Amino acid sequence: MCLFCLAFCFVFAFIYMEPISISVLSMTIKQTLQRSLPSRFWLWGEINSMSVRGGHCYIDLVEKATGADTIVGRIRCNIWQWNWQKIEEKFRQATGRAIVAGITIQLLVQVEYHEVYSMSVSAWDVDPTYTLGAIQRRRLQIVESLRNRGLLQLNKQRTLPILLRRIAVISSDQAAGYTDFCHQLHNNSYGFAYTIHLYRSIMQGPQTEASMIAALNAVAQRATDYDAVVIIRGGGATSDLYAFDSKVIAEVCASMPLPVLTGIGHQRDESILDMVAHTSLKTPTAVAEFILGRTKSVADHLDSLSNTLARNVKLHLANADAELKNLAVRIPAAIALYIKEQSYVIEKTAQQLSSVVTTRVTSEKSTIANISTRLTASALQPVATQRLYVNNMILSLPRAVEVLIKNRKSHLQLLQTKVDLLDPRRLLQRGYSITTIDGKAVTDASVVAPGAVITTRLAKGGISSTVVEITND
């Protein structure tokens, strides 16, 4: 039957609503498709699902509305065994990943319509560059979305502790990278101790996203138990990295209450997860070295402070010892000078008293003489009495001066004795000691803490001690 006749029959039947046969309809559809489409053409779409059976691949291709997940078109595509291996290998070599559900792909297809088996779409070739472009476009869209929402820098704003000792690790327990990470931290040459808790996660394949999100959420619930969370994997194919470009994983990672460190084991490519992490390193070993380096810098700083403190303490003790020796020399000299000054004062006072007494005696004698002259004639007896009184006074004044001088000398000797008793050297020679801390004498045990370094000054030499126990008896 010629094409014109078929078309005429179909139009005539349509206009007059006359029924047509299945074969006529099928032939019309077939010939319409042959006229409307080239024998082979490029078709793009997202792989909604796929399966491989008997060496053949069956793909469900869909088209989704822009900016939404609504499916606006669907078609089933077959890749027969003789083409499937060739297409898959070509795609893997070009993109570094397998053909899996969820990617956008462009296939060279041929549409065939059979009157009995209906329409079929078969793929003959693949354009990997289209998929790479779609992946890159999708990646750029995700990065731009994260940047606009401030998520690229959110985790970087978390404070990374100087010491990372409690570490939550998200990885596969079978990954060589996890083993290397733990070995390097637990067997470091510095003797640093770390606590590592593993949160198991699938790190490649279609289940990676859900598994990692579950692990991140589990760590977030115990955020106060850790200093940081580390995400590591042990290398692998480049295609395995596509899971770490997940928008959902990036959002959860950016919002983590802990700083996130990544070492997903690839030297060339930076995943979106690396971009949102607080610190991105290339390998698990590099993450371990980063953590050890931070601990080592703190240990070096503490050693420096300890050495500086030791030097300052030694210098302070040396200065205190020199000061004690200086005081031991200066105190006797000061006492001798004080005694000399007091002796001079006493001698001066004695001279002044002698002069006063002499003057007073002379005055009294003159007075007595005058009185005697006036009273001789009228009162012999009172004169005699007064003369006796004056004589007694003359006799008693030198004795009073002598007693006063003796008392002053006794007082000076008492002061000398007290000074000698208070001399630190005498106290040390009697078995006593002087205990100091930071250059200050210790008189109360409550001001000293266990572990403190004290210095004990003896009559000969000194002792430095570390306090072990304190009693308050």
CORFENNOR-V579272 format. One record per residue. RES is the residue in one small letter. BURIAL is 1 if it has 16 or more other C-alpha atoms within 10 Angstrom, else 0. D_CENTER is the distance of its C-alpha to the mean C-alpha in whole Angstrom. Layout:
# CORFENNOR-V579272
res=RES burial=BURIAL d_center=D_CENTER
res=RES burial=BURIAL d_center=D_CENTER
This chain:
# CORFENNOR-V579272
res=m burial=0 d_center=85
res=c burial=0 d_center=85
res=l burial=0 d_center=82
res=f burial=0 d_center=84
res=c burial=0 d_center=85
res=l burial=1 d_center=82
res=a burial=1 d_center=81
res=f burial=0 d_center=84
res=c burial=1 d_center=84
res=f burial=1 d_center=81
res=v burial=0 d_center=82
res=f burial=0 d_center=85
res=a burial=0 d_center=84
res=f burial=0 d_center=81
res=i burial=0 d_center=83
res=y burial=0 d_center=86
res=m burial=0 d_center=83
res=e burial=0 d_center=85
res=p burial=0 d_center=83
res=i burial=0 d_center=82
res=s burial=0 d_center=81
res=i burial=0 d_center=78
res=s burial=0 d_center=79
res=v burial=1 d_center=79
res=l burial=0 d_center=76
res=s burial=1 d_center=74
res=m burial=1 d_center=76
res=t burial=1 d_center=76
res=i burial=1 d_center=72
res=k burial=1 d_center=72
res=q burial=0 d_center=74
res=t burial=0 d_center=72
res=l burial=1 d_center=69
res=q burial=0 d_center=70
res=r burial=0 d_center=72
res=s burial=0 d_center=68
res=l burial=0 d_center=66
res=p burial=0 d_center=66
res=s burial=0 d_center=66
res=r burial=0 d_center=62
res=f burial=0 d_center=59
res=w burial=0 d_center=56
res=l burial=0 d_center=54
res=w burial=1 d_center=50
res=g burial=1 d_center=49
res=e burial=1 d_center=46
res=i burial=1 d_center=46
res=n burial=1 d_center=46
res=s burial=0 d_center=47
res=m burial=1 d_center=48
res=s burial=0 d_center=50
res=v burial=0 d_center=51
res=r burial=0 d_center=54
res=g burial=0 d_center=57
res=g burial=0 d_center=55
res=h burial=1 d_center=56
res=c burial=1 d_center=53
res=y burial=1 d_center=53
res=i burial=1 d_center=51
res=d burial=1 d_center=51
res=l burial=1 d_center=50
res=v burial=1 d_center=50
res=e burial=1 d_center=49
res=k burial=0 d_center=47
res=a burial=0 d_center=47
res=t burial=0 d_center=45
res=g burial=0 d_center=42
res=a burial=0 d_center=43
res=d burial=0 d_center=43
res=t burial=0 d_center=47
res=i burial=0 d_center=49
res=v burial=0 d_center=52
res=g burial=0 d_center=53
res=r burial=0 d_center=54
res=i burial=0 d_center=55
res=r burial=1 d_center=56
res=c burial=1 d_center=55
res=n burial=1 d_center=57
res=i burial=1 d_center=56
res=w burial=1 d_center=58
res=q burial=0 d_center=58
res=w burial=0 d_center=59
res=n burial=1 d_center=57
res=w burial=1 d_center=54
res=q burial=0 d_center=52
res=k burial=0 d_center=53
res=i burial=1 d_center=51
res=e burial=1 d_center=48
res=e burial=0 d_center=48
res=k burial=1 d_center=49
res=f burial=1 d_center=46
res=r burial=0 d_center=43
res=q burial=0 d_center=44
res=a burial=0 d_center=44
res=t burial=1 d_center=41
res=g burial=1 d_center=39
res=r burial=1 d_center=39
res=a burial=0 d_center=42
res=i burial=1 d_center=44
res=v burial=1 d_center=42
res=a burial=1 d_center=42
res=g burial=0 d_center=40
res=i burial=1 d_center=41
res=t burial=1 d_center=44
res=i burial=1 d_center=46
res=q burial=1 d_center=50
res=l burial=1 d_center=53
res=l burial=0 d_center=56
res=v burial=1 d_center=58
res=q burial=1 d_center=62
res=v burial=1 d_center=63
res=e burial=0 d_center=66
res=y burial=1 d_center=68
res=h burial=0 d_center=71
res=e burial=0 d_center=73
res=v burial=0 d_center=73
res=y burial=0 d_center=69
res=s burial=0 d_center=68
res=m burial=0 d_center=65
res=s burial=0 d_center=63
res=v burial=0 d_center=60
res=s burial=1 d_center=59
res=a burial=1 d_center=57
res=w burial=1 d_center=58
res=d burial=1 d_center=55
res=v burial=1 d_center=51
res=d burial=1 d_center=50
res=p burial=1 d_center=46
res=t burial=0 d_center=45
res=y burial=0 d_center=46
res=t burial=1 d_center=43
res=l burial=1 d_center=41
res=g burial=0 d_center=41
res=a burial=1 d_center=41
res=i burial=1 d_center=38
res=q burial=0 d_center=36
res=r burial=0 d_center=38
res=r burial=0 d_center=36
res=r burial=1 d_center=33
res=l burial=0 d_center=33
res=q burial=0 d_center=34
res=i burial=1 d_center=31
res=v burial=1 d_center=29
res=e burial=0 d_center=31
res=s burial=0 d_center=30
res=l burial=1 d_center=27
res=r burial=0 d_center=27
res=n burial=0 d_center=29
res=r burial=0 d_center=27
res=g burial=0 d_center=24
res=l burial=1 d_center=22
res=l burial=1 d_center=22
res=q burial=1 d_center=19
res=l burial=1 d_center=18
res=n burial=1 d_center=15
res=k burial=1 d_center=14
res=q burial=0 d_center=13
res=r burial=1 d_center=11
res=t burial=0 d_center=7
res=l burial=1 d_center=5
res=p burial=0 d_center=2
res=i burial=0 d_center=3
res=l burial=1 d_center=5
res=l burial=1 d_center=6
res=r burial=1 d_center=9
res=r burial=1 d_center=11
res=i burial=1 d_center=12
res=a burial=1 d_center=15
res=v burial=1 d_center=17
res=i burial=1 d_center=20
res=s burial=1 d_center=23
res=s burial=1 d_center=27
res=d burial=1 d_center=27
res=q burial=0 d_center=30
res=a burial=0 d_center=28
res=a burial=0 d_center=28
res=g burial=1 d_center=25
res=y burial=1 d_center=23
res=t burial=1 d_center=25
res=d burial=0 d_center=24
res=f burial=1 d_center=20
res=c burial=1 d_center=20
res=h burial=0 d_center=22
res=q burial=1 d_center=20
res=l burial=1 d_center=17
res=h burial=0 d_center=19
res=n burial=0 d_center=22
res=n burial=0 d_center=20
res=s burial=0 d_center=21
res=y burial=0 d_center=19
res=g burial=0 d_center=19
res=f burial=0 d_center=15
res=a burial=0 d_center=15
res=y burial=1 d_center=14
res=t burial=0 d_center=15
res=i burial=1 d_center=16
res=h burial=0 d_center=18
res=l burial=1 d_center=21
res=y burial=1 d_center=22
res=r burial=1 d_center=25
res=s burial=1 d_center=26
res=i burial=1 d_center=29
res=m burial=1 d_center=28
res=q burial=1 d_center=32
res=g burial=0 d_center=35
res=p burial=0 d_center=36
res=q burial=0 d_center=34
res=t burial=1 d_center=30
res=e burial=1 d_center=30
res=a burial=0 d_center=30
res=s burial=1 d_center=29
res=m burial=1 d_center=25
res=i burial=1 d_center=26
res=a burial=1 d_center=26
res=a burial=1 d_center=23
res=l burial=1 d_center=21
res=n burial=0 d_center=22
res=a burial=0 d_center=22
res=v burial=1 d_center=18
res=a burial=1 d_center=18
res=q burial=0 d_center=20
res=r burial=0 d_center=18
res=a burial=1 d_center=15
res=t burial=0 d_center=14
res=d burial=0 d_center=14
res=y burial=1 d_center=11
res=d burial=1 d_center=8
res=a burial=1 d_center=10
res=v burial=1 d_center=13
res=v burial=1 d_center=15
res=i burial=1 d_center=19
res=i burial=1 d_center=21
res=r burial=1 d_center=24
res=g burial=1 d_center=27
res=g burial=1 d_center=29
res=g burial=0 d_center=32
res=a burial=0 d_center=34
res=t burial=0 d_center=33
res=s burial=0 d_center=35
res=d burial=1 d_center=32
res=l burial=1 d_center=30
res=y burial=1 d_center=32
res=a burial=1 d_center=30
res=f burial=1 d_center=27
res=d burial=1 d_center=29
res=s burial=1 d_center=29
res=k burial=1 d_center=29
res=v burial=0 d_center=28
res=i burial=1 d_center=25
res=a burial=1 d_center=24
res=e burial=1 d_center=24
res=v burial=1 d_center=22
res=c burial=1 d_center=19
res=a burial=1 d_center=19
res=s burial=1 d_center=19
res=m burial=1 d_center=17
res=p burial=1 d_center=14
res=l burial=1 d_center=12
res=p burial=1 d_center=11
res=v burial=1 d_center=13
res=l burial=1 d_center=14
res=t burial=1 d_center=17
res=g burial=1 d_center=19
res=i burial=1 d_center=23
res=g burial=1 d_center=25
res=h burial=1 d_center=27
res=q burial=0 d_center=27
res=r burial=0 d_center=29
res=d burial=0 d_center=29
res=e burial=1 d_center=26
res=s burial=1 d_center=26
res=i burial=1 d_center=25
res=l burial=1 d_center=22
res=d burial=1 d_center=21
res=m burial=1 d_center=21
res=v burial=1 d_center=20
res=a burial=1 d_center=17
res=h burial=1 d_center=13
res=t burial=1 d_center=14
res=s burial=1 d_center=17
res=l burial=1 d_center=18
res=k burial=1 d_center=22
res=t burial=1 d_center=22
res=p burial=1 d_center=20
res=t burial=1 d_center=20
res=a burial=1 d_center=18
res=v burial=1 d_center=15
res=a burial=1 d_center=16
res=e burial=1 d_center=16
res=f burial=1 d_center=13
res=i burial=1 d_center=11
res=l burial=1 d_center=13
res=g burial=0 d_center=13
res=r burial=0 d_center=9
res=t burial=1 d_center=10
res=k burial=0 d_center=13
res=s burial=0 d_center=12
res=v burial=0 d_center=10
res=a burial=0 d_center=13
res=d burial=0 d_center=15
res=h burial=0 d_center=14
res=l burial=0 d_center=15
res=d burial=0 d_center=18
res=s burial=0 d_center=19
res=l burial=0 d_center=18
res=s burial=0 d_center=20
res=n burial=0 d_center=23
res=t burial=0 d_center=23
res=l burial=0 d_center=24
res=a burial=0 d_center=26
res=r burial=0 d_center=28
res=n burial=0 d_center=28
res=v burial=1 d_center=29
res=k burial=0 d_center=32
res=l burial=0 d_center=33
res=h burial=0 d_center=33
res=l burial=1 d_center=35
res=a burial=0 d_center=38
res=n burial=0 d_center=38
res=a burial=1 d_center=39
res=d burial=1 d_center=41
res=a burial=0 d_center=43
res=e burial=0 d_center=43
res=l burial=0 d_center=45
res=k burial=0 d_center=47
res=n burial=0 d_center=48
res=l burial=0 d_center=49
res=a burial=0 d_center=51
res=v burial=0 d_center=53
res=r burial=0 d_center=53
res=i burial=0 d_center=54
res=p burial=0 d_center=58
res=a burial=0 d_center=59
res=a burial=0 d_center=58
res=i burial=1 d_center=60
res=a burial=0 d_center=63
res=l burial=0 d_center=63
res=y burial=0 d_center=63
res=i burial=1 d_center=66
res=k burial=0 d_center=67
res=e burial=0 d_center=67
res=q burial=0 d_center=68
res=s burial=0 d_center=71
res=y burial=0 d_center=72
res=v burial=0 d_center=72
res=i burial=1 d_center=74
res=e burial=0 d_center=76
res=k burial=0 d_center=77
res=t burial=0 d_center=77
res=a burial=1 d_center=80
res=q burial=0 d_center=82
res=q burial=0 d_center=81
res=l burial=1 d_center=83
res=s burial=0 d_center=85
res=s burial=0 d_center=86
res=v burial=0 d_center=86
res=v burial=1 d_center=88
res=t burial=0 d_center=91
res=t burial=0 d_center=91
res=r burial=0 d_center=91
res=v burial=1 d_center=94
res=t burial=0 d_center=96
res=s burial=0 d_center=96
res=e burial=0 d_center=97
res=k burial=1 d_center=100
res=s burial=0 d_center=101
res=t burial=0 d_center=101
res=i burial=1 d_center=103
res=a burial=0 d_center=105
res=n burial=0 d_center=106
res=i burial=0 d_center=106
res=s burial=1 d_center=108
res=t burial=0 d_center=110
res=r burial=0 d_center=111
res=l burial=0 d_center=111
res=t burial=0 d_center=113
res=a burial=0 d_center=116
res=s burial=0 d_center=115
res=a burial=0 d_center=113
res=l burial=0 d_center=113
res=q burial=0 d_center=111
res=p burial=0 d_center=108
res=v burial=1 d_center=108
res=a burial=0 d_center=108
res=t burial=0 d_center=105
res=q burial=0 d_center=103
res=r burial=1 d_center=104
res=l burial=0 d_center=102
res=y burial=0 d_center=99
res=v burial=1 d_center=99
res=n burial=0 d_center=99
res=n burial=0 d_center=97
res=m burial=0 d_center=94
res=i burial=1 d_center=95
res=l burial=0 d_center=95
res=s burial=0 d_center=91
res=l burial=1 d_center=89
res=p burial=0 d_center=89
res=r burial=0 d_center=88
res=a burial=0 d_center=85
res=v burial=0 d_center=84
res=e burial=0 d_center=83
res=v burial=0 d_center=82
res=l burial=0 d_center=79
res=i burial=1 d_center=78
res=k burial=0 d_center=78
res=n burial=0 d_center=76
res=r burial=0 d_center=73
res=k burial=0 d_center=73
res=s burial=0 d_center=72
res=h burial=0 d_center=70
res=l burial=1 d_center=68
res=q burial=0 d_center=68
res=l burial=0 d_center=66
res=l burial=0 d_center=64
res=q burial=1 d_center=64
res=t burial=0 d_center=63
res=k burial=0 d_center=60
res=v burial=0 d_center=59
res=d burial=1 d_center=59
res=l burial=0 d_center=58
res=l burial=0 d_center=55
res=d burial=1 d_center=54
res=p burial=1 d_center=51
res=r burial=1 d_center=53
res=r burial=0 d_center=55
res=l burial=1 d_center=52
res=l burial=0 d_center=51
res=q burial=0 d_center=54
res=r burial=0 d_center=55
res=g burial=0 d_center=52
res=y burial=0 d_center=49
res=s burial=1 d_center=46
res=i burial=1 d_center=43
res=t burial=1 d_center=40
res=t burial=1 d_center=37
res=i burial=1 d_center=33
res=d burial=0 d_center=32
res=g burial=1 d_center=35
res=k burial=0 d_center=37
res=a burial=0 d_center=39
res=v burial=1 d_center=38
res=t burial=0 d_center=41
res=d burial=0 d_center=39
res=a burial=0 d_center=37
res=s burial=0 d_center=34
res=v burial=0 d_center=33
res=v burial=1 d_center=31
res=a burial=0 d_center=29
res=p burial=0 d_center=29
res=g burial=0 d_center=27
res=a burial=0 d_center=28
res=v burial=1 d_center=30
res=i burial=1 d_center=34
res=t burial=1 d_center=37
res=t burial=1 d_center=40
res=r burial=1 d_center=43
res=l burial=1 d_center=46
res=a burial=1 d_center=50
res=k burial=0 d_center=49
res=g burial=0 d_center=46
res=g burial=0 d_center=42
res=i burial=0 d_center=40
res=s burial=0 d_center=36
res=s burial=0 d_center=35
res=t burial=0 d_center=32
res=v burial=0 d_center=32
res=v burial=0 d_center=32
res=e burial=0 d_center=34
res=i burial=0 d_center=35
res=t burial=0 d_center=38
res=n burial=0 d_center=40
res=d burial=0 d_center=43
